[in-house]
Amino acid sequence: MYGAFKQDSSIEVKIMLEVSKAEYIEEYRIRITFNNGASGVVDLKEALWGTMFENLKDYNAFRKFEVPLRQLITTETATTVGF
């Protein structure tokens, strides 16, 4: 979520939203939590097209990821999905 800013009028500081946590739900759905406390579920099924993401169509590979600085990186294949 590059360039997504929230204006906090009480202190006049722009806060860049960052993914602070991601939890595997099921299939291709992940619950994303941002540094401002907002959260929601994203379904990445339609984003996994092409040969680059072919290995992530296996749920066991898809569910192994980390969240370093606004990206999901699968630990099994080092494939990056930026958002």
DACORBEL-V500053 format. One line per field, one symbol per residue. ss: DSSP state (~ for helix, > for strand, _ for the rest). burial: + if it has 9 or more other ideal C-beta (glycine too) atoms within 8 Angstrom, else -. Layout:
ss->???
burial->???
This chain:
ss->____>>>>____>>>>__>>>>>>>>__>>>>>>____>>>>>_~~~___~~~~~~~_~~~~__>>____>>>>_____>>>_
burial->+------+------+-+++--+-+---+++++++---------+---+----+-++----++--+-+--+++++----+-+--
